[in-house]
């Protein structure tokens, strides 16, 4: 019965990805070409036996949507970020970056991202108060009782969407480029906002690939950790690189319950192929018409303020000197992950030069 357990684990992760896929559509990303990212990653994982799948990730979507002002800028940010991550993955620099900066600075950056997500959730509430409030209330209650992110996102999105549909008669008209099953080439644009966004997205993915990738590997119970971080980074980068030119959404590293399945590689592949089928046949846009953007506010709040921030903030402040991690955290939360990591790196290497130590 291993196949049934693998399939159920895959379905659970798909349920987790659908609301975030809907979030991608509300930001103007075309989901039809994104199916190629899932197919590509499924093939790579099958070829190399990788247990770490990729999917829609709330953190990268929220960051890209916040830094890019329109779909063209957002896809350009993804393309630029994927170029950076491809270089990091192919060259094997991922673990070297962490070794240079240190775990405390990386953890501080991730904690700052947690605050960013909580701020975005509250901003969504301000834009759509009824939907946002119901999403946040349901998410808090579900997480308090279950401590499970899959149930939290599923019930908060469904519950707040029902409030929207039956309470305020919500029905969205998604842009044509989001729902149509065609391909449109989007030439990347170049601007300071796009460059900063690409660097920020790359910084976020460096932290996420290490933390989420290793956590997924730990869930398998296999020792040593079976996740090849450089392979994971390269897979995610090349998947994003191609589909971003067609207006597709980013797909990144996630903490995947498929890793706890009897056959984690098979379960991860099933999950990605199921997502590809959902995007191919056009089910996601049909669902998305009845799901407001603010329906994901509760999940973002829990993910940022309860899951990501406390653990990473504690790790960041665990050392003898907490000044640099603290500043990294604050700058990330106020500006973006690139500014946060840059602040941490500059302080780490400049302060000893002037005799202040680290």
C-alpha positions in Angstrom: 0.0 0.0 0.0 3.0 2.3 -0.3 1.6 3.8 -3.5 -1.6 4.9 -1.7 0.4 6.6 1.1 2.6 8.3 -1.5 -0.4 9.5 -3.4 -2.2 10.9 -0.3 1.0 12.8 0.7 1.2 14.2 -2.8 -2.5 15.3 -2.7 -1.9 17.0 0.6 0.9 19.1 -0.8 -1.1 19.9 -3.9 -3.9 21.3 -1.6 -1.3 23.4 0.0 -0.1 24.7 -3.4 -3.4 25.6 -4.9 -4.2 28.7 -2.8 -0.7 30.0 -3.4 -1.2 29.3 -7.1 -4.3 31.4 -6.9 -2.2 34.1 -5.2 0.1 33.9 -8.2 -2.8 34.6 -10.6 -3.9 37.6 -8.6 -0.4 39.1 -9.1 -0.8 38.7 -12.9 1.2 35.6 -13.5 0.1 33.2 -16.2 -0.3 29.7 -14.7 -0.6 27.7 -17.9 3.1 28.0 -18.9 4.0 27.3 -15.2 3.1 23.7 -15.8 6.5 23.3 -17.6 8.3 24.1 -14.4 6.6 21.3 -12.6 7.2 18.8 -15.5 10.9 19.9 -15.7 11.4 19.5 -11.9 9.6 16.1 -11.8 12.0 14.9 -14.6 15.1 16.1 -12.7 14.0 14.6 -9.4 13.3 11.3 -11.2 16.6 11.3 -12.9 18.7 12.2 -9.9 16.5 10.7 -7.1 15.9 14.0 -5.4 13.4 14.1 -2.5 12.9 17.9 -2.5 10.1 19.0 -4.9 9.3 22.6 -5.8 5.9 24.4 -5.9 4.3 27.8 -5.5 5.8 29.5 -2.5 4.0 32.3 -0.6 7.2 34.0 0.4 8.6 34.4 -3.1 5.2 35.4 -4.5 4.7 38.0 -1.8 8.1 39.5 -2.2 7.9 39.6 -6.0 4.4 41.1 -5.9 5.6 43.7 -3.4 8.8 44.8 -5.3 7.4 44.6 -8.9 4.7 47.1 -9.8 3.2 45.2 -12.8 3.4 41.7 -14.3 6.2 42.7 -16.7 8.4 43.9 -13.8 7.5 40.8 -11.7 8.4 38.3 -14.5 11.6 40.3 -15.1 12.5 40.0 -11.4 12.0 36.3 -11.5 14.1 35.9 -14.7 16.9 38.0 -13.1 16.7 36.1 -9.8 16.8 32.7 -11.7 20.0 33.8 -13.5 21.7 34.5 -10.2 20.4 31.3 -8.6 21.5 29.2 -11.7 25.0 30.5 -11.3 25.0 29.8 -7.6 23.6 26.3 -8.1 25.8 25.2 -11.0 29.0 26.6 -9.4 28.2 25.0 -6.0 28.4 28.4 -4.2 25.3 27.9 -2.1 27.0 26.4 0.9 30.0 28.7 0.5 27.8 31.8 0.8 26.4 30.5 4.1 29.9 29.6 5.3 31.1 33.2 4.6 28.1 35.1 6.0 27.4 32.7 8.9 24.2 31.0 10.0 23.2 33.9 12.3 23.0 36.4 9.5 21.1 34.0 7.2 18.7 33.2 10.0 18.2 36.9 10.7 17.4 37.5 7.0 14.8 34.8 7.1 13.3 36.2 10.3 13.0 39.6 8.6 11.2 37.8 5.8 8.8 36.5 8.4 8.0 40.1 9.4 7.6 41.1 5.8 5.0 38.4 5.3 3.1 39.5 8.4 3.1 43.1 7.1 1.8 41.9 3.7 -1.0 40.0 5.4 -2.1 43.1 7.4 -2.0 45.1 4.2 -4.3 42.6 2.5 -6.6 42.9 5.5 -6.7 46.7 5.0 -7.6 46.3 1.3 -10.4 43.7 1.9 -11.4 43.9 5.5 -14.2 41.3 5.6 -12.3 38.7 3.7 -9.0 39.5 5.4 -10.4 39.4 8.9 -12.2 36.1 8.3 -9.1 34.6 6.8 -6.9 35.7 9.7 -9.4 34.6 12.4 -9.9 31.1 10.8 -6.1 30.7 10.3 -5.3 31.5 13.9 -8.0 29.1 15.3 -7.0 26.3 12.9 -3.3 26.6 13.7 -3.9 26.8 17.4 -5.8 23.5 17.3 -3.8 21.6 14.7 -0.3 23.2 14.4 -0.6 22.1 10.8 0.1 24.5 7.9 -1.7 22.5 5.3 -5.0 22.6 7.3 -4.4 26.2 8.2 -4.1 27.4 4.6 -6.8 25.1 3.3 -9.5 26.0 5.8 -8.6 29.7 6.0 -8.7 30.0 2.2 -11.9 28.0 1.8 -13.7 29.6 4.8 -12.8 33.2 3.8 -13.7 32.5 0.2 -17.1 31.2 1.2 -17.6 34.4 3.3 -16.7 36.5 0.2 -18.9 34.5 -2.3 -22.0 34.3 -0.1 -21.5 37.3 2.1 -20.4 40.0 -0.4 -21.2 38.1 -3.6 -17.5 38.1 -4.7 -16.6 37.0 -8.2 -13.3 38.0 -9.8 -12.6 38.7 -13.4 -9.0 37.5 -13.8 -6.9 39.1 -16.6 -6.9 37.3 -19.9 -3.2 36.6 -19.8 -3.7 34.8 -16.5 -6.4 32.4 -17.6 -5.8 31.7 -21.3 -4.0 28.5 -22.3 -1.6 30.2 -24.7 2.0 31.3 -24.7 3.1 35.0 -24.8 6.7 35.9 -24.8 7.5 38.7 -22.3 10.8 40.4 -23.0 12.5 41.2 -19.7 12.7 44.9 -18.8 15.7 46.4 -17.0 15.5 49.0 -14.2 16.9 49.5 -10.8 13.6 48.2 -9.3 14.0 45.0 -11.3 17.7 44.6 -10.4 17.0 45.1 -6.7 14.0 42.7 -6.9 16.1 40.0 -8.6 18.8 40.4 -5.9 16.2 40.3 -3.2 14.5 37.2 -4.6 17.9 35.5 -4.9 18.8 36.3 -1.3 15.4 34.9 -0.2 15.9 31.7 -2.2 19.4 31.2 -0.8 18.0 31.2 2.7 14.9 29.2 1.7 16.8 26.6 -0.3 19.1 25.9 2.6 16.5 25.9 5.4 13.5 24.4 3.6 15.6 22.0 1.6 17.3 20.6 4.7 14.1 20.4 6.6 12.5 18.4 3.8 15.5 16.1 3.8 15.3 15.6 7.6 11.6 14.6 7.2 12.7 11.5 5.3 14.6 10.2 8.3 17.4 9.2 6.0 21.0 10.0 7.2 23.0 11.8 6.0 20.6 14.4 4.7 19.6 13.2 1.2 19.0 16.7 -0.2 21.6 18.0 -2.7 21.3 21.8 -2.2 23.1 22.7 -5.4 21.0 20.4 -7.5 17.8 21.8 -5.8 19.0 25.3 -6.5 19.8 24.6 -10.1 16.5 22.9 -10.7 14.5 25.7 -9.2 16.5 28.3 -11.2 16.2 26.7 -14.6 12.5 25.9 -14.0 11.8 29.6 -13.3 14.1 30.9 -16.1 12.1 29.4 -18.9 8.5 30.0 -17.7 9.2 33.6 -16.6 9.8 34.5 -20.2 6.3 33.3 -20.9 4.8 35.2 -18.0 4.7 32.2 -15.7 4.8 32.2 -11.9 7.8 31.4 -9.8 8.1 27.9 -8.3 10.5 27.5 -5.4 11.7 25.2 -2.7 9.0 24.3 -0.1 8.8 22.2 3.1 7.0 19.2 1.5 5.1 16.5 3.4 5.9 14.2 0.5 9.3 13.7 2.2 7.6 11.7 5.0 5.9 9.3 2.5 7.2 5.7 2.2 8.8 6.6 -1.2 9.6 10.3 -0.9 11.0 10.7 -4.4 8.0 9.1 -6.0 5.6 11.1 -3.8 7.3 14.4 -4.8 7.1 13.5 -8.5 3.4 12.6 -8.2 2.8 15.9 -6.5 4.5 18.0 -9.2 2.8 16.0 -12.0 -0.6 16.5 -10.4 0.1 20.3 -10.2 1.1 20.2 -13.9 -2.2 18.5 -14.9 -4.3 21.0 -12.8 -2.6 23.9 -14.7 -2.8 22.1 -18.1 -6.6 21.5 -18.0 -7.3 25.0 -16.6 -8.8 24.1 -13.2 -6.8 26.7 -11.2 -8.2 29.8 -13.0 -11.8 28.4 -12.6 -11.3 28.1 -8.9 -9.5 31.4 -8.7 -12.6 33.4 -9.8 -14.1 32.7 -6.4 -11.0 33.2 -4.2 -10.1 36.8 -3.2 -6.5 37.8 -2.8 -7.1 38.5 0.9 -8.1 34.9 1.5 -4.4 34.0 1.9 -3.9 36.8 4.5 -4.3 34.4 7.5 -1.9 31.9 6.1 0.7 34.6 5.4 0.3 35.9 9.0 0.8 32.5 10.6 3.6 31.6 8.2 5.5 34.8 8.8 4.8 35.7 12.4 4.4 32.2 14.0 6.4 29.8 11.9 9.3 31.6 10.2 10.0 34.5 12.6 10.4 32.9 16.0 12.6 30.0 15.1 14.9 32.0 12.8 15.0 35.0 15.2 16.1 32.7 18.1 18.8 31.1 15.9 20.0 34.6 14.8 20.3 35.9 18.4 21.8 32.8 19.9 25.4 34.0 19.4 27.5 36.2 21.7 27.0 39.2 19.5 23.5 39.9 18.4 24.0 43.4 17.0 24.7 42.4 13.4 21.9 39.8 13.2 19.5 42.3 14.7 20.3 45.0 12.2 20.1 42.4 9.4 16.7 41.4 10.6 15.4 44.9 10.9 16.7 46.1 7.5 15.2 43.0 5.8 11.8 43.6 7.4 11.8 47.3 6.5 13.4 47.2 3.0 14.0 43.7 1.4 16.2 40.6 1.8 19.0 41.9 -0.4 19.4 45.0 1.7 19.3 42.9 4.8 22.0 40.5 3.7 24.1 43.3 2.3 23.9 45.1 5.7 24.9 42.0 7.6 27.8 41.3 5.2 29.1 44.8 5.3 29.0 45.0 9.1 30.5 41.6 9.5 33.6 42.5 7.5 33.9 46.3 8.2 33.5 46.3 12.0 36.6 44.2 12.6 38.6 46.5 10.4 37.9 49.4 12.7 38.5 47.4 15.9 34.9 46.8 16.9 34.9 43.1 16.4 32.0 40.8 15.5 
